[in-house]
Structures are given as C-alpha cells and as structure tokens.
Amino acid sequence: MTKRREPLTYENTLASVAAVIGWDNCAAICGVTERAIRNWSEPDTQSGIRMIDAERLDRAVIASGGSHPPFHRLFGLRLDIAAQELAKIDIANAAANAAKETGEAVSALVLASGPLATAATRRAARHEAEEAIAALESGLAALDRHENLGA
C-alpha cells in the first residue's frame, strides 16, 4: 500500500529522491539504515530528515543527472509561500489600521467644522488627519511589498 504524502513536504520530497537514486543509496549517503530513511519519509513518524542530509541528497540527485536540487527547491517554495501569507496578513492589518485612523480623522474633522469648533479641535483634527494619511501610506507600502513578492 502506498502512503499518501502531501505535496511540498519533506517526506514527499524524500520519497521522490528515493525514487531517483534508491532507498539504499539514500541510506548510504546519509549514513543511516534504510529503515531510518524510510521513517524520515513517513508523515506519521516523529523522525525527520536533517538539513545536512537533505543537502547531501540534493548533491546526489544533481550528480545523478537531476535537473534541480529537490530539497533546496522545496525549502525555497515553502519560504515563498510563507512570505506571501505574511504579506496578505500585513495588508489586512494595514487596512484595519487605516479604517480606524480615517474614521477618527473624519470624526475629528466633523467636530472641527461645527459651531463649537475651537483651535484645539482644529489641531486635533489636523493630528487625526495626519495619522490617517500615515496609515494609508502604510497600506500602500504593504501592497508594494505584496506585489514585490510576485503574489
């Protein structure tokens, strides 16, 4: 029975490496038993591949004619996904802050335009408007960071 391994996991990548160079070669390269290597490829075990062994296997795949280092590629893809997720959270947080600050600015501007407006209420309105502008600029910066990630 074939075990299901999720894509973009170290277990799945190890199984794909073993399909290219063999479980026995993987074990020899990493200096462990074949059972240990197979355990590293099992999603339901507590053991996992060590970074140095992932590098060794990447080198072996390249040496055997592979087009790319599989663990290096996996690591890069996982980091790219994490960065994109953080960028989306960054935009959401910036939007929430901009909504808060612009709401406060509108409220302060309304108070500053009324019949009871004073120099103090106008100063407060100016301050709130400046905070709203800064929050919107932060939102633009978050969008730029998101676009620069290619998301």
Stockholm file with secondary structure:
# STOCKHOLM 1.0

chainA/1-151         MTKRREPLTYENTLASVAAVIGWDNCAAICGVTERAIRNWSEPDTQSGIRMIDAERLDRAVIASGGSHPPFHRLFGLRLDIAAQELAKIDIANAAANAAKETGEAVSALVLASGPLATAATRRAARHEAEEAIAALESGLAALDRHENLGA
#=GR chainA/1-151 SS CCCCCCTTSHHHHHHHHHHHHCHHHHHHHHTSCHHHHHHHTCTTSSCCCCHHHHHHHHHHHHHTTCSSCHHHHHHHHHHHHHHHHHHHHHHHHHHHHHHHHHHHHHHHHHHHHSTTCCHHHHHHHHHHHHHHHHHHHHHHHHHHHHHHTTC
#=GC SS_cons         CCCCCCTTSHHHHHHHHHHHHCHHHHHHHHTSCHHHHHHHTCTTSSCCCCHHHHHHHHHHHHHTTCSSCHHHHHHHHHHHHHHHHHHHHHHHHHHHHHHHHHHHHHHHHHHHHSTTCCHHHHHHHHHHHHHHHHHHHHHHHHHHHHHHTTC
//
